[in-house]
Amino acid sequence: MLFLFVAALLSANRSEVPPDIWACRNQIEIWCADGACTAKAEAETTPMDIWARRDGAFSVCAYTGCWDGMAEMASVNGRLIWAADDVDFLSGRGGFSADVTLVIVEKDGVGFVRVGGFASPVLCLPAEPGTR
C-alpha cells in the first residue's frame, strides 16, 4: 500500500500539486471609507503587489511600503484565506496599521484583498519557490 502511495506522488504532474506561493496584482482599485465604496479612475489606480504563502506569510505592497506579516491561513472548499489584524504598514515615511484579508479562489486565481481603505479584486498566479 505504501508503495502505491509513493508511486502516485512521484508520478504526479507538478501542476497537480497546490502552489505554496501566490503572486497577485490588482487591475482596478476600489476604495471603501465612511460607509461607501467607489472605484478609482484607471489613471488614479494604485498598483498593488501581493505575495502570500500557505504557511501564513504575506506581503501587500502599495505606494511606497508594504503590510508584511503572518496571518491565520485556511483552505476552505478551494478558497485560500489569509487574515491578520493590526499589521504595520512599513515605509520610509512612517506607517500605520490595518487589518488584512486576502482570499484567492485556487481554480482560477481570482481573489480579493481588503487592507486599509482598499477593497479590491485581484488576479493571482502560482509563483515559483524562492521568488518571495
N, C-alpha and C positions, 0 to 999 in steps of 0.2 A: 504494500500500500504506500509506504513512504517513497519507494522508487517511482511510482506513478506520479506522486505529487511533485517530486523534484524534477522529473522529466517534463511535466507540464510547465513548471516555472522556467526551465531552461529553454523550452521551445516557444515560450510566449513572445509575441511581437512586442517591441518596445512601445508601440502606440497603444497597446492594451494595458500598460502599466500606468496608473494615475500619476500625473506630474506632481512633483514635490514643490515646485515653484511656479507662480503665475506672475506675468507682467501685464499690466493694464494701462490703458490710456483713455481719456475722455475725448469725445468729438464735439460735445456741446457742454455748456455749463448751466446748471440750474442752481440758483441761489435762494435759500429759504431763510427768512427772518421775519419777525413781527407778525406771525400767523399767515404769511403768504409766500408763495414760491413763484419765481419768474425765471424765464430763460434769458440768458445774456445774448446779445447780438454776436454773430460769428467773430467780428473784429475785436470784441471785448472778452472772448472766451479765454480763461486761464488754463493753459495746458497742465495736466497733472500726470505724473509718473507714479505708478503704484506697483509695488512688489509685495508679494505675500507668499509665505511658506506654510506647509502643513504643520510644522512644529509650533506655529503661532506667531513667528516673527513677521513684521510687516513694516512697510515704509510708504507713506503717502506724501508725495512732494508737490508743492505748488509755490509759485512765486520764487522766493529765494531761500526756501527752507523746507523742512520735512517734519512730519509727525512720524517718529520712529518708535517702535516698541514691541512688546509681546502682548498678544491678545489671547483671550479664550477662543479656541478654534473648534468648530464642529462640522461634521459632514452629515447632512440630513437629506435623504431622498435625492441625491445628485446635486445638491446645493452645498457649496462650501461657505462657511460663515465665520468671520473674524469679528470680535467685539472687544473693545478696550475702552476704559474710562480714564479721563483726565490725563491724556497724553500730551506732553510738551511739544510745541512747535519750535524746532531749533533752527535758528537763522543767525546771521551776523548782526541783525538789528534787534535782538531780543526776541521774546516769543510770548506765546500764550498757550493755554492748554485747551483741549477739546476731546470729546468722546469720539471714537472712531468705530464705524460699522462698515464692513465690506462683505458683499455677497457675490458669489460667482456661480453661475449655472454651468456645471462641468461639460455637458454635452455640446454646448455652442459657445461658451466663453463670454456670454453676455452677463454683465454684472451691474452693481450699484455701489456707490460709495457715499457715505454720509460722514462729514467731518467739518467742524467749524460751521460756517453757513452753507457749505457745498452739500448738495443732494443730487448727484449726477449719475446718469448711466455711464458705464464704461465697457470697453471691449477688451477682453483678456485672452492671452495666449500662453500655453505652457512654455516655460523658459528652461534653458539648459542649466544643469547644476553648475555652480561656480559663477554664474552671471550676476548674482546679487546675494 
